[in-house]
């Protein structure tokens, strides 16, 4: 029996995009999924849109959480994961999307290599046409994989290189921080997402910090070196998750 995976979609004022995100999870080829949508006290009509969209897409059980105070993405992630019933957790930002095979390919890679943590590549999308084009990506049967040792070596190199303040997967490949797939018990035992004002982060963004520490401390991170995550660029929501200091 395959593990249950809780997919956390974090939202803040992404009402115009969140249906695309939810639809891309609803269409996943991996079937043992729980979807958790958490809204960080949006000021747009996100609440109404989320209610409408979750009634429309019902392939997986869905939980919705509406926070009563806006504290930032790190807090929303921890609040959602605390309510997750899956043995594994993965993320998706509400203005992004992913290919249908994303979770299945990441999960299969983890099982094959005995990973505790997995990430995948992404493509920059600058328009709705870009999003639609990449959504038609061909099926991948044998994904390129980066093993634990190589991932660790690259991340250590990036961590010790001045000017690199993000998760470093290598010189010719980028991962998206929100693509992380990991066992919930690691989070339960203390690997939480941190705010930026505590002086405890080793990277700037909450997901980059989380992923870097997962790799450096556990040394069991694998990467699916395929563009499975669609990162929407050039819109105002890229800056929506500002630190609440």
C-alpha positions in Angstrom: 0.0 0.0 0.0 1.4 3.4 -1.0 1.7 6.0 1.7 -0.9 8.7 2.1 0.5 12.1 1.1 -0.9 15.4 2.4 -0.5 18.2 -0.2 -0.5 21.7 1.4 -1.5 24.6 -0.8 -0.7 27.9 0.9 -2.7 31.0 -0.2 -2.5 34.7 0.3 -4.4 36.9 -2.1 -4.1 34.4 -5.0 -7.8 34.2 -5.8 -7.2 34.6 -9.5 -4.8 31.6 -9.7 -5.8 29.1 -7.0 -8.1 27.1 -9.2 -5.2 26.2 -11.5 -3.2 25.0 -8.5 -6.1 22.9 -7.1 -6.8 21.5 -10.5 -3.2 20.3 -11.0 -3.4 18.4 -7.7 -6.8 17.0 -8.5 -5.3 15.5 -11.7 -2.3 13.8 -10.1 -1.6 10.2 -11.1 -0.7 9.4 -7.5 -4.1 8.6 -5.9 -3.6 8.3 -2.1 -3.7 12.1 -1.5 -5.2 14.5 1.1 -5.4 18.1 0.0 -5.1 20.9 2.6 -5.7 24.5 1.5 -4.7 27.1 4.0 -5.5 30.8 3.6 -3.4 33.3 5.5 -6.2 35.9 6.1 -6.4 37.1 2.5 -7.9 40.5 1.7 -9.2 39.5 -1.7 -12.1 37.1 -2.5 -10.0 34.0 -1.9 -12.4 32.5 0.6 -15.3 32.5 -1.8 -13.1 31.1 -4.6 -11.7 28.3 -2.5 -15.2 27.3 -1.5 -16.4 27.2 -5.1 -13.3 25.4 -6.4 -13.2 22.7 -3.7 -16.8 21.9 -4.6 -15.8 21.6 -8.2 -12.8 19.3 -7.8 -13.4 16.3 -5.6 -11.0 13.6 -6.6 -9.3 13.7 -3.1 -10.4 14.5 0.4 -9.9 18.2 1.1 -9.5 20.3 4.2 -9.7 24.1 4.2 -8.2 26.3 6.9 -8.8 30.0 7.1 -6.5 31.8 9.5 -7.8 34.7 11.5 -4.5 36.6 11.4 -1.9 37.1 8.7 1.5 36.0 9.9 3.3 34.7 6.8 3.9 31.6 4.9 6.1 29.9 7.6 3.2 30.0 10.0 0.6 28.9 7.5 2.8 25.9 6.6 3.2 24.8 10.2 -0.5 25.2 10.9 -1.5 23.1 7.9 1.0 20.3 8.5 -0.1 20.1 12.1 -3.6 19.1 10.8 -2.2 16.7 8.1 -3.1 13.1 8.3 -0.7 11.9 5.6 2.6 10.1 6.3 4.3 12.3 3.9 3.9 16.0 3.1 4.4 18.1 0.0 3.7 21.7 -0.9 2.3 23.9 -3.7 2.1 27.7 -3.8 -1.4 28.8 -4.7 -0.2 30.7 -7.8 1.7 27.8 -9.2 0.9 24.3 -10.6 2.6 21.0 -11.4 2.5 18.2 -13.9 0.2 15.2 -13.4 3.1 12.9 -12.6 4.9 15.1 -10.2 3.9 13.4 -6.9 4.1 9.9 -8.3 7.6 10.5 -9.7 8.9 12.1 -6.5 7.4 9.4 -4.3 8.7 6.5 -6.5 12.2 8.1 -6.4 12.1 8.3 -2.6 11.1 4.6 -2.3 13.7 3.5 -4.8 16.6 5.3 -3.1 15.4 5.2 0.5 15.1 9.0 0.7 13.7 11.0 3.6 13.3 14.1 1.4 12.9 14.8 -2.3 12.7 17.8 -4.6 12.1 18.4 -8.3 12.9 20.9 -11.0 10.7 23.6 -12.3 10.0 25.9 -15.3 9.5 29.7 -15.2 6.1 30.6 -16.6 5.6 34.2 -17.6 2.1 34.0 -19.0 -1.0 31.9 -19.0 0.1 30.5 -22.4 3.3 29.3 -20.7 1.3 27.6 -18.0 -1.0 25.9 -20.5 1.9 24.8 -22.7 3.8 23.2 -19.9 0.7 21.5 -18.6 0.6 19.5 -21.8 4.1 18.0 -21.0 4.6 14.5 -22.3 4.6 11.6 -19.9 8.0 10.7 -18.3 8.8 7.0 -17.9 12.4 7.2 -16.7 13.1 10.4 -14.9 16.6 11.7 -14.4 17.5 11.3 -10.7 20.2 12.9 -8.6 21.3 10.6 -5.8 21.8 11.4 -2.1 25.6 11.8 -2.2 25.6 14.1 -5.2 22.8 16.3 -3.7 24.6 16.6 -0.4 27.9 17.5 -2.2 26.2 20.2 -4.2 24.3 21.7 -1.3 27.4 21.8 0.9 29.2 23.6 -2.0 26.4 26.2 -2.2 26.2 26.6 1.5 29.9 27.5 1.7 30.0 29.7 -1.4 29.7 33.5 -0.8 26.7 35.1 -2.6 24.6 31.9 -2.7 21.7 32.4 -0.3 19.3 29.7 -1.5 19.2 25.9 -1.9 21.9 25.0 -4.3 21.2 21.8 -6.3 24.1 22.2 -8.7 25.6 24.6 -11.4 23.2 23.6 -14.1 20.0 22.7 -12.4 17.4 24.5 -10.1 14.8 23.1 -7.8 11.7 24.8 -6.5 11.6 25.0 -2.7 7.9 24.2 -2.5 8.4 20.9 -4.4 9.7 19.3 -1.2 8.3 15.9 -0.4 9.2 14.6 3.1 8.0 12.4 6.0 5.8 14.2 8.4 7.4 12.6 11.4 10.6 14.6 10.6 8.6 17.8 10.9 6.9 16.5 14.1 10.3 15.8 15.7 11.4 19.4 15.3 12.1 20.3 11.6 9.6 23.2 11.5 9.4 26.1 9.1 10.9 29.2 10.8 10.2 33.0 10.7 13.0 35.2 9.4 13.3 37.3 12.6 14.7 34.6 14.9 18.2 34.5 13.5 17.9 30.7 13.1 17.5 30.5 9.3 20.5 29.4 7.2 18.8 30.7 4.0 16.5 33.6 3.3 13.2 31.9 2.3 11.4 29.6 4.7 11.3 26.7 2.2 15.0 27.2 1.2 16.0 27.2 4.8 13.9 24.0 5.5 15.3 22.1 2.5 18.9 23.1 3.1 18.7 21.9 6.7 16.9 18.7 5.7 19.7 17.9 3.3 22.6 18.8 5.5 21.3 17.2 8.6 19.7 14.0 7.3 21.8 13.4 4.2 19.0 11.5 2.5 17.8 14.0 -0.1 17.1 12.9 -3.7 16.1 15.0 -6.6 14.0 14.3 -9.7 15.9 16.4 -12.2 12.8 17.0 -14.4 10.7 20.2 -14.7 7.6 19.0 -12.8 6.7 22.2 -11.1 5.4 25.4 -12.9 6.5 28.6 -11.2 4.4 31.6 -12.2 6.6 34.7 -12.6 6.0 38.4 -13.3 2.9 38.9 -11.2 2.3 40.8 -8.0 1.8 37.6 -6.0 5.5 36.7 -6.2 6.0 39.2 -3.4 2.8 38.4 -1.4 4.6 36.3 1.2 6.6 39.1 2.9 8.1 38.5 6.3 6.0 39.7 9.2 8.7 40.9 11.5 
